[in-house]
Structure formats: structure tokens, C-alpha cells
Amino acid sequence: MSEHEVVVYWRPGCPFCWRLRRGLRRRGLPTREINIWADPDAAAAVRSVADGNETVPTVVVGDVAMVNPTAGQVIDAVRTQAPELLEQRNTSRGWFSRR
């Protein structure tokens, strides 16, 4: 894992994961999304920062790990840990999006 990326650990069927991933996409933030049910090492990484639980979404930005954060909290962490990612944001929106 690069120290200059946003890693979102998620699992299928998790409404909190869906909401966070959607919020980060809307903000154009580049992320690497990892399904903990398909990757045992990812599940172990989540347990290591979530008191032994597989609580998702769990997000890692640099050396900051957050369990069930809001999109705003992730953006705040990116500002301090990897501000260059905010410059790389894809802010283009499709024709079917609200501003």
C-alpha cells in the first residue's frame, strides 16, 4: 500500500460502505477499494485497527486509520496526510448529476 493513497476496506451488502464509497466518488477522490471478504490480508488489516472486529467501512490514509468515517472525515484526513490527492481529484460530473 502506498502512503499516498486512500484505501477503503468494504464488504458486499454493507450500506455504510456503499454510502461512503458513493460520497468519495462524488467528491472525485481517487481511492483503492478492497473487499475484505475476498482478501484475507485485508480482513486482517481491518481487524488490526478495529479492535479485532471486521468493521467496515475502514479507511486508511497515510498513517491514519478510520473506522466507519464520513466522507468529510476522509477528506479532512487527506488534507493532512496526502494533500496531493485533492489536486488529482476528478471533478468532472456526468450529465445526470446534481450540483
C-alpha positions in Angstrom: 0.0 0.0 0.0 1.3 3.4 -1.0 1.4 6.0 1.8 -0.1 8.4 -0.7 -3.4 6.7 -1.4 -6.8 6.3 0.2 -7.6 2.7 0.9 -11.3 1.8 1.5 -11.9 -1.6 3.0 -15.5 -2.7 2.4 -17.7 -5.8 2.0 -20.7 -6.6 -0.2 -24.1 -5.8 1.3 -22.8 -3.1 3.7 -25.0 0.0 3.4 -22.4 2.2 5.2 -19.7 1.1 2.7 -22.0 1.9 -0.2 -22.8 5.4 1.2 -19.1 6.2 1.9 -17.9 4.9 -1.5 -20.6 6.9 -3.2 -19.7 10.1 -1.3 -16.0 9.8 -2.1 -16.7 9.2 -5.8 -18.9 12.3 -5.9 -16.1 14.3 -4.5 -13.8 12.8 -7.2 -11.3 11.4 -4.7 -9.1 8.6 -6.1 -9.4 5.5 -3.9 -8.3 1.9 -3.8 -11.3 -0.3 -2.7 -10.6 -3.7 -1.2 -13.3 -6.2 -0.4 -12.4 -7.9 2.9 -14.4 -11.0 2.1 -12.2 -11.6 -1.0 -8.9 -10.7 0.6 -7.9 -12.4 3.9 -4.9 -10.0 4.4 -7.3 -7.0 4.1 -9.6 -8.5 6.7 -6.6 -8.9 9.0 -5.6 -5.3 8.4 -9.2 -4.1 9.3 -9.1 -6.3 12.5 -5.8 -4.7 13.5 -7.3 -1.2 13.6 -10.9 -2.1 14.6 -10.3 -3.7 18.0 -10.3 -7.2 16.5 -13.5 -6.7 14.6 -14.1 -6.7 10.8 -15.9 -3.4 11.0 -16.3 -1.7 7.6 -16.0 0.7 6.0 -12.5 1.2 7.4 -10.3 3.7 5.6 -6.6 4.2 5.7 -5.0 7.5 4.6 -1.2 7.5 5.2 -0.8 6.5 8.8 -4.3 7.4 9.8 -6.9 4.6 10.1 -10.6 5.5 10.5 -13.5 3.1 11.2 -16.8 4.0 9.7 -15.9 7.6 8.8 -17.9 10.1 6.9 -16.7 11.2 3.5 -15.9 14.6 5.1 -13.7 13.0 7.7 -11.8 11.1 4.9 -11.3 14.4 3.0 -10.0 16.1 6.2 -7.5 13.2 6.7 -6.4 13.5 3.1 -5.8 17.3 3.6 -3.2 16.5 6.3 -1.9 13.1 5.1 -1.9 13.3 1.3 -3.0 16.7 0.0 -1.7 16.0 -3.5 -4.6 13.6 -3.9 -7.0 16.5 -3.6 -5.3 18.1 -6.6 -5.7 14.8 -8.6 -9.4 14.7 -8.0 -11.7 14.0 -10.9 -14.2 16.8 -10.5 -16.0 16.2 -13.8 -19.6 15.2 -13.5 -21.8 13.4 -15.8 -24.9 14.9 -17.4 -27.1 13.1 -14.8 -25.6 14.6 -11.6 -26.8 17.3 -9.3 -24.5 20.1 -8.3 
